[in-house]
Amino acid sequence: MIPWALLLLGACADSTRNAPAVPDLPPTARADLVRMLAEDRAAVRHPSDGGGSARLVEGTPAVAGRTGTWTLSYTTGPLGIAEGGMLFLQVSPFWGWSSPQVQDPLGAGFTEVSTTASGVVLEPEGLGTQLLAVRVRGRALEEGEAVGFRYGAGPAGALADRYAEGASRFWFGVDGDGDGVRALLPDAPSVAVAPGPAAGILATLPSTARPGEEVRLAVAVLDGQGNAGVRFEGTLALDADPALEVPSEIRIGPADGGTAWVSARVSGEGTARVRVSGPGGLAGLSNPILISAAVPRVLWGDPHGHGDLSDGTGRPADWYRYAQDVAALDFAALTEHDHWGPWPLDTRPDLWAEIQAAARAAHEPGRFVTFVGYEWTSWIHGHRHVLFPGDGGTMFSSLSEATDTPAELVEALRPLGAVAIPHHPAGGPVAVDASETWDPEVVPVVEVASVHGSSEADDVPGAIYDAVPGRWVRELVASGTAPGFVGGGDGHDGHPGLAQLAGGRGGVTAVLDADLTREGILSAFRTHRVYATNGPRIVLFTTLDGHPMGSLVAVSGEAVLRIFALGTTDLDAVDVVRSGTVTPLDAGRQAVFEGTVPLTGFEPGETVYVRVRQVDGGMAWSSPFRIAP
């Protein structure tokens, strides 16, 4: 039996890659998984597969990370389910729902399965990964007959998703003729998962400003998992450093969802933060803002994330709302998988249209920029997320023979002006040979950090799992290939820009001195006026002989590398990485580092970049300079 996509997701996440080796394939290639996907697509569905309907009868109001009980009913369709056929209940595997099980009445997720259809015997079996299978015995289930599921029927109940969302689905699949091939019901009942109680305050300022400017402070009251929309009503006190003028307090009403924007005026130079406090010990400290007449503008974005149309949490509109109002990002891209999820997007143009519409609706050039995007999810050559320059785009699938290699993808995207970004290149689910398709127009940058960890080098704290020697970004750069560096959350929890809140690791991209438009940001990607962090909004500026970050530089004799770094906490070290060799500089355990490093003896093709390490594990990586031939 070929499992449907959500079962595959749960099964392969911790899988050891034990498929037979295939010559000429990358070492982490999942040829076995590609075969399974191809077989599933080619399988002939019986007309009864996926038949019937399901509904939520009653249930506990779902709260993130808390238990409850939910009663669901499946009603057989016109073609019924044959004796020996199967019915499946798939509770969302994202993130933390109890697996429905029938063995332990006292355990979490215990599920009672019943029917009033005389002569029908149901044989339920928990298959793990939040999946319950029910085989029909005795006789066929006929049209209109029902099967009931009481999920969380025991005293332990069932644990709900730890991440809030408007509609967490209970998926039903039907193998109507019992041949081992099933299909999903077209509609799935769902429950809204509410956030938990208020646990903290997130306060976010722009990273840079000029004296006299008016800026905006974003304030969000969140629960312990970073979920927004908490039930909060009250007054928050604001206290800013002298260079910043803010109101002494703000009022958040019941309809605000715990979020607010506050106008602040820059009244001096230097750095400033805002402290926010509220009832019950709620508190938050903003990131620092650097105030200077000559400071470059820094834009922050998350160009890589997932929602519930693939293997994540949240509807597209909710995802963008969090990105703008909670994470206070300047730009973002929801990049759902081309084929990985309950409904393969490459076969569902209606869902691809929904994603594009959500990006268009949230797009406000000059204030908040969105990109239409998706993830090319190759289990052979590694994953790349694609960003289009306009309001729409063509989804080129990694399962299509025409675009199943990186080179074919690049050529398909070239005339569209899109970019493709290799991510978790050193390991994770599938390692990427980023050098094979590095292209200044289509593949100008590589993702250094995400929720999976960092792919920079094997000596980096928080290095990515299942790393493959030869695929580290530092090795790529030392070879003379010097793409720009970006960070992407690759978050699946509905928290773009803040994957590190609940996952401990994340990734965001800083863009330097660009217009807040799609054109401006893509231009910065292609000219490497970008840098990456693993979540915190560290300010990092570098020049080499006066040339801006990421430049191709002609050097004769000595060159001077200038570095400025402003951390969100004290800095542990600042590392200069020259053609693969790391030279650490003492950062003095202070939040600010400013220094110059003379460099001599350059050879054509050499590279230099800067890595910043904070005492709390926060990191930043400048895009590399490359020495001209």
For each residue, the residues with C-beta under 8 A, 3 or more apart:
1: 175 180 181 182
2: 36 39 40 43 180 181
3: 7 8 11 36 40
4: 7 8 40 90 173 182 183 184 342
5: 8 9 339 340 341 342 344
6: 9 10 90 93 129 131 171 311 341 342
7: 3 4 10 11 90 127 129 131
8: 3 4 5 11 12 33 36 37
9: 5 6 12 13 93 129 311 340 341
10: 6 7 13 93 128 129 130 131
11: 3 7 8 15 129
12: 8 9 15 30 33
13: 9 10
14:
15: 11 12 18
16:
17: 28 30 32
18: 15
19: 22 30 31 32
20:
21: 25
22: 19 25 29 31
23:
24:
25: 21 22 29 31 380
26: 29 380 381 382 430 431 433 468
27: 431 468
28: 17 382 427 429 430 431 466 468
29: 22 25 26 379 380 381 430
30: 12 17 19 33 34 379 380 430
31: 19 22 25 34 35 379 380
32: 17 19 35 36
33: 8 12 30 36 37 379
34: 30 31 37 38 379 380 399
35: 31 32 38 39
36: 2 3 8 32 33 39 40
37: 8 33 34 40 41 339 379 399
38: 34 35 41 42 399
39: 2 35 36 42 43
40: 2 3 4 36 37 43
41: 37 38 399
42: 38 39
43: 2 39 40 181
44: 181
45: 49 50 181 183
46: 49 176 177 179 181
47: 51 79 176
48: 51 77 79 80 81 82 85 174 176 177
49: 45 46 174 175 176 177 181 182 183
50: 45 173 174 176 182 183 184 185 186
51: 47 48 76 77 78 79 80 81 174 176 185
52: 74 75 76 77 81 172 174 185
53: 74 75 77 185 187
54: 72 73 74 75 170 172 185 187 188 189
55: 72 73 75 189
56: 59 70 71 72 170 189 190 191
57: 71 72 73 148
58: 70 71
59: 56 62 68 69 70 71 191
60: 67 68 69 70 152 157
61: 68 194
62: 59 66 68 70 160 161 168 191 192 193 194
63: 66 68 160 193 194 195 196
64: 160 161 162 163 164 193 194 195 196 223 225 227
65: 96 159 160 161 162 196 225
66: 62 63 159 160 196
67: 60 98 108 152 156 157 158 159 160
68: 59 60 61 62 63 152 157 158 160
69: 59 60 150 151 152 153 157 158
70: 56 58 59 60 62 150 151 152 158 170 191
71: 56 57 58 59 148 149 150 151
72: 54 55 56 57 89 148 149 151 170 189
73: 54 55 57 146 147 148 149
74: 52 53 54 87 146 147 148 149 172
75: 52 53 54 55 144 145 146
76: 51 52 80 81 141 142 143 144 145 146 147
77: 48 51 52 53 80 143 174
78: 51 143
79: 47 48 51 143 176
80: 48 51 76 77 140 141 142 143 145 176
81: 48 51 52 76 85 86 87 136 140 141 174 175 176
82: 48 85 136 140 176 177 178
83: 136 137 138 139 140 178
84: 135 136 137 178
85: 48 81 82 135 136 140 141 174 175 176 177 178
86: 81 133 134 135 136 174 175 178 182
87: 74 81 133 134 136 147 172 173 174 175
88: 131 132 133 134 171 172 173 174 175 182
89: 72 100 111 131 132 134 149 151 170 171 172
90: 4 6 7 93 130 131 132 170 171 172 173
91: 97 98 99 100 130 131 132 151 158 170 171
92: 97 130 161 168 169 170 171
93: 6 9 10 90 97 129 130
94: 161 163 308 311 312 313 492
95: 161 162 163 313 492 493
96: 65 159 160 161 162 163
97: 91 92 93 130 158 159 160 161 168
98: 67 91 101 108 109 130 152 158 159
99: 91 109 126 128 129 130 131 132
100: 89 91 109 111 126 130 131 132 149 151 158
101: 98 104 107 109 110 111 126 132
102: 110 111 112 113 124 125 126 132
103: 107 126
104: 101 107 110 154
105: 110 153 154
106: 110 154 155 156
107: 101 103 104 110 154 156
108: 67 98 152 154 156 157 158 159
109: 98 99 100 101 151 152 156 158 159
110: 101 102 104 105 106 107 152 153 154 156 158
111: 89 100 101 102 124 126 132 149 150 151 152 153 158
112: 102 148 149 150 153
113: 102 122 124 132 134 147 148 149
114: 122 147 148 150
115: 120 122 141 145 146 147 148
116: 145 146
117: 120 141 142 145 146
118:
119: 138 139
120: 115 117 136 137 138 139 140 141 145
121: 136 137 138
122: 113 114 115 134 135 136 137 147
123: 134 135 136 137
124: 102 111 113 132 133 134 135
125: 102 132 133 134 135
126: 99 100 101 102 103 111 131 132 133
127: 7 131 132 133
128: 10 99 131
129: 6 7 9 10 11 93 99
130: 10 90 91 92 93 97 98 99 100
131: 6 7 10 88 89 90 91 99 100 126 127 128
132: 88 89 90 91 99 100 101 102 111 113 124 125 126 127 149
133: 86 87 88 124 125 126 127
134: 86 87 88 89 113 122 123 124 125 147
135: 84 85 86 122 123 124 125
136: 81 82 83 84 85 86 87 120 121 122 123 140 141 178
137: 83 84 120 121 122 123
138: 83 119 120 121
139: 83 119 120
140: 80 81 82 83 85 120 136
141: 76 80 81 85 115 117 120 136 145 147
142: 76 80 117 145
143: 76 77 78 79 80
144: 75 76
145: 75 76 80 115 116 117 120 141 142
146: 73 74 75 76 115 116 117
147: 73 74 76 87 113 114 115 122 134 141
148: 57 71 72 73 74 112 113 114 115
149: 71 72 73 74 89 100 111 112 113 132
150: 69 70 71 111 112 114 153
151: 69 70 71 72 89 91 100 109 111 158 170
152: 60 67 68 69 70 98 108 109 110 111 156 157 158
153: 69 105 110 111 112 150
154: 104 105 106 107 108 110 157
155: 106
156: 67 106 107 108 109 110 152
157: 60 67 68 69 108 152 154
158: 67 68 69 70 91 97 98 100 108 109 110 111 151 152
159: 65 66 67 96 97 98 108 109
160: 62 63 64 65 66 67 68 96 97 168 191 193
161: 62 64 65 92 94 95 96 97 164 165 168 193 313
162: 64 65 95 96 225 502
163: 64 94 95 96 193 225 227 313 314 493 494 495 502
164: 64 161 193 194 195 223 225 227 228 229 313 494
165: 161 168 192 193 308 313 314 315 318 494
166: 192 314 315 318
167: 190 191 192 308 315
168: 62 92 97 160 161 165 190 191 192 193 308 313
169: 92 188 189 190 308 342
170: 54 56 70 72 89 90 91 92 151 188 189 190 191
171: 6 88 89 90 91 92 184 185 188 342
172: 52 54 74 87 88 89 90 184 185 188
173: 4 50 87 88 90 182 183 184 185
174: 48 49 50 51 52 77 81 85 86 87 88 182 183 185
175: 1 49 81 85 86 87 88 178 179 180 181 182
176: 46 47 48 49 50 51 79 80 81 82 85
177: 46 48 49 82 85
178: 82 83 84 85 86 136 175
179: 46 175
180: 1 2 175
181: 1 2 43 44 45 46 49 175
182: 1 4 49 50 86 88 173 174 175
183: 4 45 49 50 173 174
184: 4 50 171 172 173 188 342 343
185: 50 51 52 53 54 171 172 173 174 188
186: 50
187: 53 54
188: 54 169 170 171 172 184 185 342
189: 54 55 56 72 169 170
190: 56 167 168 169 170
191: 56 59 62 70 160 167 168 170
192: 62 165 166 167 168
193: 62 63 64 160 161 163 164 165 168
194: 61 62 63 64 164 229
195: 63 64 164 222 223 225 227 228 229 230
196: 63 64 65 66 199 223 224 225 227 230
197: 223 230 231
198: 221 222 223 230 231 232 258 280 282
199: 196 222 223 224 282
200: 221 222 224 282 283 284
201: 219 220 221 222 236 276 277 278 282 283 284
202: 218 219 220 222 284 326 498
203: 217 218 219 220 274 275 276 284 285 286 287
204: 217 218 286 287 327 328 537
205: 215 217 264 272 273 274 286 287 288 289
206: 209 215 216 289 298
207: 287 288 289 290 298 300 510 537 539
208: 289 290 291 292 295 296 297 298 539
209: 206 213 215 266 289 290 291 295
210: 213 266 291 292 293 295
211: 266 267 268 269 291 292 293
212: 265 266 267
213: 209 210 265 266
214: 263 264 265 266
215: 205 206 209 263 264 265 266 289
216: 206 261 262 263 264 328
217: 203 204 205 238 246 261 262 263 264 274 286
218: 202 203 204 259 260 261 262 325 326 328
219: 201 202 203 236 250 252 259 260 261 262 276 284
220: 201 202 203 228 258 259 260 325 326
221: 198 200 201 230 232 236 252 258 259 278 282
222: 195 198 199 200 201 202 226 227 228 230 258 326 501
223: 64 164 195 196 197 198 199 226 227 230
224: 196 199 200
225: 64 65 162 163 164 195 196 493 501 502
226: 222 223 493 495 498 501 502
227: 64 163 164 195 196 222 223 230 494 495
228: 164 195 220 222 257 258 259 322 325 326
229: 164 194 195 257 258
230: 195 196 197 198 221 222 223 227 257 258
231: 197 198 254 258
232: 198 221 252 258
233: 252 253 254
234: 251 252 278 279
235: 249 250 251 252 278 279
236: 201 219 221 249 250 251 252 260 276 277 278 282
237: 248 249 276 277 278
238: 217 246 247 248 249 250 262 274 275 276
239: 248 274 275 276 277
240: 244 245 246 264 272 273 274 275
241: 244 271 272 273 274
242: 267 268 272
243: 266 267 268 269 270 271 272 291
244: 240 241 264 265 266 267 272 274 289 291
245: 240 264 265 266 267
246: 217 238 240 262 264 274
247: 238 250 262
248: 237 238 239
249: 235 236 237 238
250: 219 235 236 238 247 260 262
251: 234 235 236
252: 219 221 232 233 234 235 236 256 258 259 260
253: 233 256
254: 231 233
255:
256: 252 253 259 260
257: 228 229 230
258: 198 220 221 222 228 229 230 231 232 252
259: 218 219 220 221 228 252 256 325 326
260: 218 219 220 236 250 252 256
261: 216 217 218 219 325
262: 216 217 218 219 238 246 247 250
263: 214 215 216 217
264: 205 214 215 216 217 240 244 245 246 274
265: 212 213 214 215 244 245
266: 209 210 211 212 213 214 215 243 244 245 272 289 291
267: 211 212 242 243 244 245
268: 211 242 243 272 291
269: 211 243 291 292 293
270: 243 290 291
271: 241 243 288 289 290 291 566 591 592
272: 205 240 241 242 243 244 266 268 288 289 291
273: 205 240 241 285 286 287 288 289
274: 203 205 217 238 239 240 241 244 246 264 285 286
275: 203 238 239 240 283 284 285 286
276: 201 203 219 236 237 238 239 283 284 285 286
277: 201 236 237 239 282 283 284
278: 201 221 234 235 236 237 282 283
279: 234 235 282
280: 198
281:
282: 198 199 200 201 221 236 277 278 279
283: 200 201 275 276 277 278
284: 200 201 202 203 219 275 276 277
285: 203 273 274 275 276
286: 203 204 205 217 273 274 275 276 289
287: 203 204 205 207 273 536 537 568
288: 205 207 271 272 273 539 566 567 568 591
289: 205 206 207 208 209 215 244 266 271 272 273 286
290: 207 208 209 270 271 295 539 566
291: 208 209 210 211 243 244 266 268 269 270 271 272 295
292: 208 210 211 269 295
293: 210 211 269
294:
295: 208 209 210 290 291 292
296: 208 512 513 541
297: 208 512 513 514
298: 206 207 208 510 511 512 539
299: 330 331 510 511 512 514 516 521
300: 207 328 329 330 331 497 508 509 510 511 537
301: 329 330 331 332 333 369 497 508 509 511 521
302: 305 323 327 329 332 333 488 489 491 496 497 499 507 508 509
303: 331 332 333 335 371 373 385 387 421 486 488 509
304: 333 335 375 385 421 423 447 450 488 489 490 507
305: 302 312 319 332 333 334 335 488 489 490 491 492 496 499
306: 310 311 312 334 335 336 337 375 490 491 492
307: 310 312 313 314 315 316 318 319 334 336 494
308: 94 165 167 168 169 312 313 314 315
309: 316 336 341 343 345 351 354 355
310: 306 307 336 337 340 341 345 375
311: 6 9 94 306 337 340 341 492
312: 94 305 306 307 308 336 491 492 493 494
313: 94 95 161 163 164 165 168 307 308 492 493 494
314: 163 165 166 307 308 318 319 322 494
315: 165 166 167 307 308 318 319 358
316: 307 309 319 320 334 354 355 358 359
317: 320 321 358 361 362
318: 165 166 307 314 315 321 322 494
319: 305 307 314 315 316 322 323 334 358 494 496
320: 316 317 323 324 332 334 358 359 361 362 370 496
321: 317 318 324 325 326 362
322: 228 314 318 319 325 326 327 494 495 496
323: 302 319 320 326 327 329 332 362 368 496 497
324: 320 321 327 328 329 332 362 368
325: 218 220 228 259 261 321 322 328
326: 202 218 220 222 228 259 321 322 323 495 498
327: 204 302 322 323 324 495 496 497 498
328: 204 216 218 300 324 325 497
329: 300 301 302 323 324 332 368 496 497 508
330: 299 300 301 368 369 511 516
331: 299 300 301 303 368 369 370 371 511 516 521
332: 301 302 303 305 320 323 324 329 368 369 370 371 496 497
333: 301 302 303 304 305 359 370 371 372 373 385 387
334: 305 306 307 316 319 320 355 358 359 370 373 496
335: 303 304 305 306 373 374 375 385 386 387
336: 306 307 309 310 312 341 345 355 374 375
337: 306 310 311 340 341 345 374 375 377
338: 344 345 346 374 375 376 377 395 396 397 398 399
339: 5 37 344 345 346 347 377 397 398 399
340: 5 9 310 311 337 344 375 377
341: 5 6 9 309 310 311 336 337 344 345
342: 4 5 6 169 171 184 188
343: 184 309 347 348 351
344: 5 338 339 340 341 347 348
345: 309 310 336 337 338 339 341 348 351 352 355 374 395
346: 338 339 395 397 399 400
347: 339 343 344
348: 343 344 345 351 352
349: 352 353
350: 353 354
351: 309 343 345 348 354 355
352: 345 348 349 355 356 374 395
353: 349 350 356 357
354: 309 316 350 351 357 358
355: 309 316 334 336 345 351 352 358 359 372 374
356: 352 353 359 360 372 391 392 393
357: 353 354 360 361
358: 315 316 317 319 320 334 354 355 361 362
359: 316 320 333 334 355 356 362 363 370 371 372 373 391
360: 356 357 363 370 372 391
361: 317 320 357 358
362: 317 320 321 323 324 358 359 368 370
363: 359 360 368 369 370 391 518
364: 367 368 369
365: 369 516 517 518
366: 516 517
367: 364 516
368: 323 324 329 330 331 332 362 363 364
369: 301 330 331 332 363 364 365 516 517 518 521
370: 320 331 332 333 334 359 360 362 363
371: 303 331 332 333 359 387 388 518 521
372: 333 355 356 359 360 387 388 390 391 392 393
373: 303 333 334 335 359 385 386 387 388 393
374: 335 336 337 338 345 352 355 385 386 393 395
375: 304 306 310 335 336 337 338 340 383 384 385 386
376: 338 383 384 385 386 396 397 398 403 409 420
377: 337 338 339 340 383 398
378: 381 382 383 384 398 404 406 430
379: 29 30 31 33 34 37 398 429 430
380: 25 26 29 30 31 34 404 430
381: 26 29 378 398 405 406 430 432 433
382: 26 28 378 406 422 424 425 430 431 432 433
383: 375 376 377 378 422 423 424 429 430 432
384: 375 376 378 406 409 420 421 422 423 432 443
385: 303 304 333 335 373 374 375 376 420 421 423 488
386: 335 373 374 375 376 393 396 409 413 418 419 420 421
387: 303 333 335 371 372 373 418 419 421 522
388: 371 372 373 392 393 416 417 418
389: 416 417 418 518 519 522
390: 372 393 417 518
391: 356 359 360 363 372
392: 356 372 388
393: 356 372 373 374 386 388 390 416 418
394: 412 416
395: 338 345 346 352 374
396: 338 376 386 400 402 403 409 412 413
397: 338 339 346 376 400 403 404
398: 338 339 376 377 378 379 381 403 404 409
399: 34 37 38 41 338 339 346 404
400: 346 396 397 403 404
401: 404
402: 396 408 412
403: 376 396 397 398 400 408 409 412
404: 378 380 397 398 399 400 401 408
405: 381 408 409
406: 378 381 382 384 409 410 420 436 437
407: 410 411 436 437
408: 402 403 404 405 411 412
409: 376 384 386 396 398 403 405 406 412 413 420 437
410: 406 407 413 414 420 437 439 442 443
411: 407 408 414
412: 394 396 402 403 408 409 416
413: 386 396 409 410 416 418 419 420 442
414: 410 411 441 442
415:
416: 388 389 393 394 412 413
417: 388 389 390 522
418: 386 387 388 389 393 413 442
419: 386 387 413 441 442 443 444 445 522 525 526
420: 376 384 385 386 406 409 410 413 437 442 443
421: 303 304 384 385 386 387 443 445 446 447 486 488
422: 382 383 384 425 432 434 437 443 446 447
423: 304 383 384 385 432 446 447 450 488 490
424: 382 383 427 428 429 430 431 432 447 450 452 453 455 464 490
425: 382 422 431 432 433 434 446 447 455 471 472 473 476
426: 431 455 456 463 464 467 468 471 472 473
427: 28 424 431 452 453 455 464 465 466 467 468 471
428: 424 431 452 453 455 464 465 466
429: 28 379 383 424 452
430: 26 28 29 30 378 379 380 381 382 383 424
431: 26 27 28 382 424 425 426 427 428 466 467 468 471
432: 381 382 383 384 422 423 424 425 471
433: 26 381 382 425 436 471
434: 422 425 437 438 443 446 471 473 476 481 483
435: 438 476 479 481
436: 406 407 433
437: 406 407 409 410 420 422 434 442 443
438: 434 435 443 476 481 483
439: 410 442 443 444
440: 444 526
441: 414 419 444 526
442: 410 413 414 418 419 420 437 439
443: 384 410 419 420 421 422 434 437 438 439 446 483
444: 419 439 440 441 483 484 525 526 528
445: 419 421 483 484 485 486 525 528 530 623
446: 421 422 423 425 434 443 455 473 476 483 484 485 486
447: 304 421 422 423 424 425 450 455 486 487 488 490 507 532
448: 454 455 456 473 485 486 487 507 532 621
449: 453 454 455 456 487 488 505 506 507 532 533 534 535 619 621
450: 304 423 424 447 453 487 488 489 490 499 505 506 507
451: 489 490 491 492 499 500 503 505 506 507
452: 424 427 428 429 464 465 490 505
453: 424 427 428 449 450 462 463 464 465 505
454: 448 449 460 461 462 463 464 534 619
455: 424 425 426 427 428 446 447 448 449 463 464 467 471 472 473
456: 426 448 449 460 463 472 473 474 611 621
457: 460 463 472 473 474 475
458: 463 467 469 472
459: 463 582
460: 454 456 457 463 611 619
461: 454 613 617 619
462: 453 454 505 534 617 619
463: 426 453 454 455 456 457 458 459 460 467
464: 424 426 427 428 452 453 454 455 467
465: 427 428 452 453
466: 28 427 428 431
467: 426 427 431 455 458 463 464 471 472
468: 26 27 28 426 427 431 471
469: 458 472
470: 475
471: 425 426 427 431 432 433 434 455 467 468 475 476
472: 425 426 455 456 457 458 467 469 475 476
473: 425 426 434 446 448 455 456 457 476 477 485
474: 456 457 477 478 577 580
475: 457 470 471 472 478 479 580
476: 425 434 435 438 446 471 472 473 479 481 483
477: 473 474 481 482 483 577 580 607 609 624
478: 474 475 579 580 607
479: 435 475 476
480: 605 607 626
481: 434 435 438 476 477
482: 477 528 607 624 625 626
483: 434 438 443 444 445 446 476 477 528 623
484: 444 445 446 525 527 528 529 530 550 623 624
485: 445 446 448 473 530 531 532 609 621 622 623 624
486: 303 421 445 446 447 448 507 509 525 530 531 532
487: 447 448 449 450 506 507 508 509 532 533 534 535
488: 302 303 304 305 385 421 423 447 449 450 507 508 509
489: 302 304 305 450 451 495 496 497 498 499 506 507 508
490: 304 305 306 423 424 447 450 451 452 499 507
491: 302 305 306 312 451 494 495 496 498 499 503 506
492: 94 95 305 306 311 312 313 451
493: 95 163 225 226 312 313 499 502 503
494: 163 164 165 227 307 312 313 314 318 319 322 491
495: 163 226 227 322 326 327 489 491 498 499 501 502
496: 302 305 319 320 322 323 327 329 332 334 489 491 499
497: 300 301 302 323 327 328 329 332 489 506 508
498: 202 226 326 327 489 491 495 501 506 535
499: 302 305 450 451 489 490 491 493 495 496 502 503 505 506 507 535
500: 451 503 504 505 506 534 535 536
501: 222 225 226 495 498 506
502: 162 163 225 226 493 495 499
503: 451 491 493 499 500 506
504: 500
505: 449 450 451 452 453 462 499 500 534 535
506: 449 450 451 487 489 491 497 498 499 500 501 503 534 535
507: 302 304 447 448 449 450 451 486 487 488 489 490 499 532 533 534 535
508: 300 301 302 329 487 488 489 497 532 533 535 537
509: 300 301 302 303 486 487 488 530 531 532
510: 207 298 299 300 530 531 532 533 537 539 540 620
511: 298 299 300 301 330 331 514 520 521 524 525 529 530
512: 296 297 298 299 524 529 530 531 541 548 549
513: 296 297 524 529 548
514: 297 299 511 520 521 523 524 529
515: 519 520 521
516: 299 330 331 365 366 367 369 520 521
517: 365 366 369 520 521
518: 363 365 369 371 389 390 521 522
519: 389 515 522 523
520: 511 514 515 516 517 523 524
521: 299 301 331 369 371 511 514 515 516 517 518 524 525
522: 387 389 417 419 518 519 525 526
523: 514 519 520 526 527
524: 511 512 513 514 520 521 527 528 529 530
525: 419 444 445 484 486 511 521 522 528 530
526: 419 440 441 444 522 523
527: 484 523 524 550
528: 444 445 482 483 484 524 525 549 550 551 623 624
529: 484 511 512 513 514 524 548 549 550 623
530: 445 484 485 486 509 510 511 512 524 525 549 550 623
531: 485 486 509 510 512 540 549 620 621 622 623
532: 447 448 449 485 486 487 507 508 509 510 620 621
533: 449 487 507 508 510 536 537 538 618 619 620 621
534: 449 454 462 487 500 505 506 507 617 618 619 620
535: 449 487 498 499 500 505 506 507 508 618
536: 287 500 533 567 568 569 614 616 618 620
537: 204 207 287 300 508 510 533 568
538: 533 565 566 567 568 612 614 618 619 620
539: 207 208 288 290 298 510 564 565 566
540: 510 531 563 564 565 566 610 612 620 622
541: 296 512 549 562 563 564 565
542: 549 561 562 563 564 609 610 622 625
543: 546 547 548 549 561 562
544: 547 551 553 555 559 560 561 562 599 608 625
545: 553 555 559 560
546: 543
547: 543 544 551 553 625
548: 512 513 529 543 551
549: 512 528 529 530 531 541 542 543 622 623 625
550: 484 527 528 529 530 622 623 624 625
551: 528 544 547 548 625 626
552: 625 626 627 628
553: 544 545 547 559 625 626 627 628
554: 627 628
555: 544 545 559 602 627 628
556:
557: 600
558: 598 599 600
559: 544 545 553 555 598 599 600 602
560: 544 545 596 597 598 599
561: 542 543 544 576 596 597 598 599 608 610 625
562: 541 542 543 544 595 596 597
563: 540 541 542 574 576 585 593 594 595 596 597 610
564: 539 540 541 542 592 593 594
565: 538 539 540 541 571 574 587 592 593 594 610 612 620
566: 271 288 290 538 539 540 591 592
567: 288 536 538 570 571 591 592 593 612 614 618
568: 287 288 536 537 538 591 614 618
569: 536 591 614 615 616 618
570: 567 587 589 590 591 614 615
571: 565 567 574 587 588 589 590 591 592 593 612 613 614 615
572: 587 589 613 614 615
573: 584 585 586 587 612 613
574: 563 565 571 584 585 587 593 595 610 611 612 613
575: 582 583 584 585 610 611 612 613
576: 561 563 582 583 584 585 597 608 610
577: 474 477 580 581 582 583 608 609 610 611 624
578: 581 583 599 606 607 608
579: 478 606 607 608
580: 474 475 477 478 577
581: 577 578
582: 459 575 576 577 611
583: 575 576 577 578 597
584: 573 574 575 576
585: 563 573 574 575 576 593 595 597
586: 573
587: 565 570 571 572 573 574 590 593 613
588: 571 593
589: 570 571 572 615
590: 570 571 587 593
591: 271 288 566 567 568 569 570 571
592: 271 564 565 566 567 571
593: 563 564 565 567 571 574 585 587 588 590 612
594: 563 564 565
595: 562 563 574 585
596: 560 561 562 563
597: 560 561 562 563 576 583 585
598: 558 559 560 561
599: 544 558 559 560 561 578 602 608
600: 557 558 559
601:
602: 555 559 599 606 627
603: 606 627
604: 627 628 629
605: 480 626 627 629
606: 578 579 602 603 626 627
607: 477 478 480 482 578 579 624 625 626 627
608: 544 561 576 577 578 579 599 624 625 627
609: 477 485 542 577 621 622 623 624 625
610: 540 542 561 563 565 574 575 576 577 621 622
611: 456 460 574 575 577 582 619 620 621 622
612: 538 540 565 567 571 573 574 575 593 619 620 621
613: 461 571 572 573 574 575 587 618 619
614: 536 538 567 568 569 570 571 572 617 618 619
615: 569 570 571 572 589
616: 536 569
617: 461 462 534 614
618: 533 534 535 536 538 567 568 569 613 614
619: 449 454 460 461 462 533 534 538 611 612 613 614
620: 510 531 532 533 534 536 538 540 565 611 612
621: 448 449 456 485 531 532 533 609 610 611 612
622: 485 531 540 542 549 550 609 610 611
623: 445 483 484 485 528 529 530 531 549 550 609
624: 477 482 484 485 528 550 577 607 608 609
625: 482 542 544 547 549 550 551 552 553 561 607 608 609
626: 480 482 551 552 553 605 606 607
627: 552 553 554 555 602 603 604 605 606 607 608
628: 552 553 554 555 604
629: 604 605
